[in-house]
């Protein structure tokens, strides 16, 4: 099976679908890999690193399977051959037009977001691997923007108190943000609408913030959207507590829907001057009412970081983790390098978003 690795064309996207480590694993598993020239350059993987492990440099679009990070543009879809496999972040819940375009082209498309959250699919879980990166980087963004130290320091000039950090949402990104902020020496508190994650928060050395709102867990372990009454109660409780924190990192998301609003403008006003909010949900509208997606702004003396595509700010390791996810998925779909799409399999059927009938 011939696998093509396309260069990303979305502005600011620095990741690549496979790194040389991943190519070497695929070559050993019976795959042939062709990498588009410069595909890995922004992630610090030059073309020579790919050829050194057996890949060729050339046109990936005629391959049996094309791997990407972001979904293809309209022009890129036209370069895919009918019946080819496409794997990437295809946004099936929010980009109906893009999915329809792939279907018309006759592409068998697999969206990594749609991989079911079951035990044997964990090595393929790209959402979790990239959330690990964004959670880590969120804590660094906060530490960089906060005009105070994160750790407690005992100096000749006296003792400096540690920063107080609140992390809202305890999925993979939130837990990584908690762990990283703790490593940096901050006093960390975590909150999630799912009470079941309290033990995970406390196992990382953080405290649990009880806002009196809980039990909001949906199928697959994701948080469900709160009812208007629950959301109002949560915001009121948060507004009363948020002023005691120097940093708030928000990670709450509901698949296929706009990010829940956790922090109203009034809560921002309650924070002290110089405080920082890092909103990891900015790409889907933001958890904070005052977040500006793609920008860092100051409101009420509070710095609000609304940067998007955060994983691309650490492209080397983000790509390495993503590449491992794709290797696991590809070897599942094509064991021994031979395509075998079993539609009775939960992973294969769940991740495919177009043209399931071609291999039925």
For each residue, the residues with C-beta under 8 A, 3 or more apart:
1: 30 31 32 64 65 334 337 338 339
2: 31 32 33 34 63 64 65
3: 18 26 31 32 33 34 63 64 65 66 67 330
4: 33 34 35 36 59 60 61 62 63 65 66 67
5: 16 17 18 23 33 34 35 36 39 40 55 60 66 67
6: 17 36 39 60 61 66 67 68 72 76
7: 16 36 37 38 39
8: 13 14 15 16 39 42 68 69 70
9: 13 73 76
10: 13 70
11:
12: 309 312
13: 8 9 10 42 69 70 309 312
14: 8 42 43 312 313 315
15: 8 42 43 69 311 312 315 318 319 322
16: 5 7 8 19 39 40 42 43 45 69 315 319 323
17: 5 6 39 67 68 69 87 88 319 322 323 326
18: 3 5 22 23 26 33 35 67 319 323 326 327
19: 16 22 23 40 43 45 316 319 320 323
20: 23 24 40 45 49 50 52 53 55
21: 24 25 53 320 323 324
22: 18 19 25 26 320 323 324 326 327
23: 5 18 19 20 26 27 33 35 50 53 54 55
24: 20 21 27 28 53 54
25: 21 22 28 29 327
26: 3 18 22 23 29 31 33 327 330 331
27: 23 24 31 32 33 53 54 55
28: 24 25
29: 25 26 327 331 336 337
30: 1 336 337 338
31: 1 2 3 26 27 330 334 337
32: 1 2 3 27 56
33: 2 3 4 5 18 23 26 27 50 54 55 56
34: 2 3 4 5 55 56 57 58 59 60 63
35: 4 5 18 23 39 40 47 50 55 56 57 58 60
36: 4 5 6 7 39 57 58 59 60
37: 7 47 57 58
38: 7 41 47
39: 5 6 7 8 16 17 35 36 60
40: 5 16 19 20 35 43 44 45 46 47 49 50 319
41: 38 44 45 46 47
42: 8 13 14 15 16 315
43: 14 15 16 19 40 315 316 318 319
44: 40 41 315 316
45: 16 19 20 40 41 49 50 316 319
46: 40 41 49 50
47: 35 37 38 40 41 50 51 57
48: 51 52
49: 20 40 45 46 52 53
50: 20 23 33 35 40 45 46 47 53 55 57
51: 47 48 54 55 56 57
52: 20 48 49
53: 20 21 23 24 27 49 50
54: 23 24 27 33 51
55: 5 20 23 27 33 34 35 50 51
56: 32 33 34 35 51
57: 34 35 36 37 47 50 51
58: 34 35 36 37
59: 4 34 36 62
60: 4 5 6 34 35 36 39 63 66
61: 4 6 66 76 79 80 81
62: 4 59 81
63: 2 3 4 34 60 66 84
64: 1 2 3 84 85 339
65: 1 2 3 4 84 85 86 87 330 334
66: 3 4 5 6 60 61 63 72 80 84 85 86 87
67: 3 4 5 6 17 18 87 88 326 330
68: 6 8 17 71 72 86 87 88 89
69: 8 13 15 16 17 88 89 319 322
70: 8 10 13 88 89
71: 68 88 89 90 91 95 98
72: 6 66 68 76 77 80 86 88 98 102
73: 9 76 77
74: 77 78 101
75: 78 79
76: 6 9 61 72 73 79 80
77: 72 73 74 80 101 102 105 107
78: 74 75 105
79: 61 75 76
80: 61 66 72 76 77 84 86 102 105 107
81: 61 62 84
82: 105 106 107
83: 106 107 108 358
84: 63 64 65 66 80 81 107 108
85: 64 65 66 107 108 109 110 333 339
86: 65 66 68 72 80 90 102 107 108 109 110
87: 17 65 66 67 68 109 110 112 326 329 330
88: 17 67 68 69 70 71 72 111 112
89: 68 69 70 71 111 112 113 126
90: 71 86 95 98 99 102 109 110 111 112 113 353
91: 71 94 95 98 111 113
92: 95 99 111 113 114 353
93: 113 255 256
94: 91 256
95: 71 90 91 92 98 99
96: 99 100
97: 100 101
98: 71 72 90 91 95 101 102
99: 90 92 95 96 102 103 109 353 354
100: 96 97 103 104
101: 74 77 97 98 104 105
102: 72 77 80 86 90 98 99 105 107 109 353 354
103: 99 100 106 107 109 354 355
104: 100 101
105: 77 78 80 82 101 102
106: 82 83 103 355 358
107: 77 80 82 83 84 85 86 102 103 354 355
108: 83 84 85 86 341 352 354 355 356 358 359
109: 85 86 87 90 99 102 103 352 353 354 355
110: 85 86 87 90 114 329 333 351 352 353
111: 88 89 90 91 92 114 351 353
112: 87 88 89 90 115 124 126 127 325 326 329 351
113: 89 90 91 92 93 126 127 255
114: 92 110 111 350 351 352 353
115: 112 121 124 125 126 127 329 347 350 351
116: 121 220 346 347 350 351
117: 121 125 220 221
118: 121 122 346 347
119: 122
120: 347
121: 115 116 117 118 124 125 346 347
122: 118 119 125 128
123: 324 325 328
124: 112 115 121 325 326 328 329 332 347
125: 115 117 121 122 128 129 325
126: 89 112 113 115 129 130 322 325 326
127: 112 113 115 130 131 172
128: 122 125 131 132 172
129: 125 126 132 133 318 321 322 324 325
130: 126 127 133 134 311 318 321 322
131: 127 128 134 135 171 172 173 176 251
132: 128 129 135 136 172 173 176 321
133: 129 130 136 137 310 311 314 317 318 321
134: 130 131 137 138 173 176 251 280 310 311
135: 131 132 138 139 172 173 174 175 176 177 179 180 251 280
136: 132 133 139 140 176 177 180 314
137: 133 134 140 141 310 311 313 314
138: 134 135 141 142 173 177 180 249 251 278 280 310
139: 135 136 142 143 165 176 177 180 181 184 249 278
140: 136 137 143 144 180
141: 137 138 144 145 276 278 305 307
142: 138 139 145 146 165 181 247 249 276 278 305
143: 139 140 146 150 181 184
144: 140 141
145: 141 142 276 278 296 303 305
146: 142 143 150 163 246 247 274 275 276
147: 274
148: 160 163 246 274
149: 152 153 160 162 163 185
150: 143 146 162 163 165 181 184 185 186
151: 162 163 184 185 186
152: 149 159 160 161 162 185
153: 149 159 160
154: 159 160
155: 158 159 160
156:
157:
158: 155
159: 152 153 154 155
160: 148 149 152 153 154 155
161: 152
162: 149 150 151 152 185 186 187
163: 146 148 149 150 151 185 186 187 246 247
164: 186 187 189 244 245 246 247
165: 139 142 150 181 186 187 188 189 245 246 247 248 249
166: 188 189 190 191 209 242 245 247 248 249
167: 170 174 177 178 181 188 189 190 191 206 248 249 250 251
168: 174 190 191 192 238 248 249 250 251 252 262 263 287
169: 173 174 191 192 223 250 251 252 253 287
170: 167 174 175 178 190 191 192 194 197 200 201 251
171: 131 174 175 192 222 223 251 253
172: 127 128 131 132 135 175 176
173: 131 132 134 135 138 169 176 177 251 280
174: 135 167 168 169 170 171 177 178 190 192 249 251
175: 135 170 171 172 178 179 200 201 204
176: 131 132 134 135 136 139 172 173 179 180
177: 135 136 138 139 167 173 174 180 181 249 251 280
178: 167 170 174 175 181 182 188 190 201 204 206
179: 135 175 176 182 183 204
180: 135 136 138 139 140 176 177 183 184
181: 139 142 143 150 165 167 177 178 184 186 188 247 249
182: 178 179 185 186 188 204 205 206
183: 179 180
184: 139 143 150 151 180 181
185: 149 150 151 152 162 163 182
186: 150 151 162 163 164 165 181 182 247
187: 162 163 164 165 207
188: 165 166 167 178 181 182 204 205 206 207
189: 164 165 166 167 206 207 208 209 245
190: 166 167 168 170 174 178 201 204 206 207 208 209
191: 166 167 168 169 170 208 209 211
192: 168 169 170 171 174 195 197 198 201 223
193: 213 214 215 216 217 223 226 230 234 252
194: 170 197 214 215 216 217 223
195: 192 198 214 215
196: 199 217
197: 170 192 194 200 201
198: 192 195 201 202 208
199: 196 202 203
200: 170 175 197 203 204
201: 170 175 178 190 192 197 198 204 206 207 208
202: 198 199 205 206 207 208
203: 199 200
204: 175 178 179 182 188 190 200 201
205: 182 188 202
206: 167 178 182 188 189 190 201 202
207: 187 188 189 190 201 202
208: 189 190 191 198 201 202
209: 166 189 190 191 241
210:
211: 191 233 234 237 238 241
212: 233 237
213: 193 216 226 230 233 234 237
214: 193 194 195
215: 193 194 195
216: 193 194 213 223 224 225 226 230
217: 193 194 196 221 222 223 224
218: 221 222 223 224 254
219: 222
220: 116 117
221: 117 217 218
222: 171 217 218 219 254 255
223: 169 171 192 193 194 216 217 218 252 253 254
224: 216 217 218 254
225: 216 254 257 260
226: 193 213 216 230 231 234 260
227: 230 231
228: 231 232
229: 232 233
230: 193 213 216 226 227 233 234
231: 226 227 228 234 235 260 261
232: 228 229 235 236
233: 211 212 213 229 230 236 237
234: 193 211 213 226 230 231 237 238 262
235: 231 232 238 239 261 262 263 264 267
236: 232 233 239 240
237: 211 212 213 233 234 240 241
238: 168 211 234 235 241 242 262 263 267
239: 235 236 242 264 266 267 270
240: 236 237
241: 209 211 237 238 244 245
242: 166 238 239 245 248 263 267 270 271
243: 270 271 272
244: 164 241
245: 164 165 166 189 241 242 248 271 275
246: 146 148 163 164 165 272 274 275 276
247: 142 146 163 164 165 166 181 186 275 276 277 278
248: 165 166 167 168 242 245 263 271 275 276 277 278
249: 138 139 142 165 166 167 168 174 177 181 277 278 280
250: 167 168 169 262 263 277 278 279 280 281 286 287 288
251: 131 134 135 138 167 168 169 170 171 173 174 177 280 281 287
252: 168 169 193 223 259 260 262 281 287
253: 169 171 223 259 260 281 284
254: 218 222 223 224 225 257 258 259 260
255: 93 113 222
256: 93 94
257: 225 254 284
258: 254 284 285
259: 252 253 254 281 282 284 285 286 287
260: 225 226 231 252 253 254 281 287
261: 231 235 264 286 287 288 289
262: 168 234 235 238 250 252 287 288
263: 168 235 238 242 248 250 267 268 277 287 288 289 290
264: 235 239 261 267 268 289
265: 268 269 289 290 299 300
266: 239 269 270
267: 235 238 239 242 263 264 270 271
268: 263 264 265 271 277 288 289 290 299 300 302 304
269: 265 266 300
270: 239 242 243 266 267
271: 242 243 245 248 267 268 275 277 300 301 302
272: 243 246 275 301
273: 301 302
274: 146 147 148 246 301 302 303
275: 146 245 246 247 248 271 272 301 302 303
276: 141 142 145 146 246 247 248 302 303 304 305
277: 247 248 249 250 263 268 271 288 291 302 303 304 305
278: 138 139 141 142 145 247 248 249 250 305
279: 250 282 286 287 288 291 304 305 306
280: 134 135 138 173 177 249 250 251 287 310
281: 250 251 252 253 259 260 284 285 286 287
282: 259 279 285 286 291 292 293 294 306 307 308
283: 293 308 309
284: 253 257 258 259 281
285: 258 259 281 282 291 293
286: 250 259 261 279 281 282 289 291 293 306
287: 168 169 250 251 252 259 260 261 262 263 279 280 281 291
288: 250 261 262 263 268 277 279 291 304 306
289: 261 263 264 265 268 286
290: 263 265 268 297 299 300 304
291: 277 279 282 285 286 287 288 297 304 306
292: 282 295 297 304 306
293: 282 283 285 286 306 308
294: 282 306 307 308
295: 292 306 307
296: 145 303 304 305 306 307
297: 290 291 292 303 304 306
298: 301 302 303 304
299: 265 268 290 302 304
300: 265 268 269 271 290
301: 271 272 273 274 275 298
302: 268 271 273 274 275 276 277 298 299
303: 145 274 275 276 277 296 297 298
304: 268 276 277 279 288 290 291 292 296 297 298 299
305: 141 142 145 276 277 278 279 296
306: 279 282 286 288 291 292 293 294 295 296 297
307: 141 282 294 295 296 310 313
308: 282 283 293 294
309: 12 13 283 312 313
310: 133 134 137 138 280 307 313
311: 15 130 133 134 137 314 315 318
312: 12 13 14 15 309 315 318
313: 14 137 307 309 310
314: 133 136 137 311 317 318
315: 14 15 16 42 43 44 311 312 318 319
316: 19 43 44 45 319 320
317: 133 314 320 321
318: 15 43 129 130 133 311 312 314 315 321 322
319: 15 16 17 18 19 40 43 45 69 315 316 322 323
320: 19 21 22 316 317 323 324
321: 129 130 132 133 317 318 324 325
322: 15 17 69 126 129 130 318 319 325 326
323: 16 17 18 19 21 22 319 320 326 327
324: 21 22 123 129 320 321 327 328
325: 112 123 124 125 126 129 321 322 328 329
326: 17 18 22 67 87 112 124 126 322 323 329 330
327: 18 22 25 26 29 323 324 330 331
328: 123 124 324 325 331 332
329: 87 110 112 115 124 325 326 332 333 347 351
330: 3 26 31 65 67 87 326 327 333 334
331: 26 29 327 328 334 335
332: 124 328 329 335 347 348
333: 85 110 329 330 339 340 341 348
334: 1 31 65 330 331 337 338 339 340
335: 331 332 338 340
336: 29 30
337: 1 29 30 31 334
338: 1 30 334 335
339: 1 64 85 333 334
340: 333 334 335
341: 108 333 348 352 359
342: 345 348
343: 348 349 352 356 359 360
344: 349
345: 342 348 349
346: 116 118 121 349 350
347: 115 116 118 120 121 124 329 332 350 351
348: 332 333 341 342 343 345 351 352
349: 343 344 345 346 352 356
350: 114 115 116 346 347
351: 110 111 112 114 115 116 329 347 348
352: 108 109 110 114 341 343 348 349 355 356
353: 90 92 99 102 109 110 111 114
354: 99 102 103 107 108 109
355: 103 106 107 108 109 352 358
356: 108 343 349 352 359 360
357: 360
358: 83 106 108 355
359: 108 341 343 356
360: 343 356 357
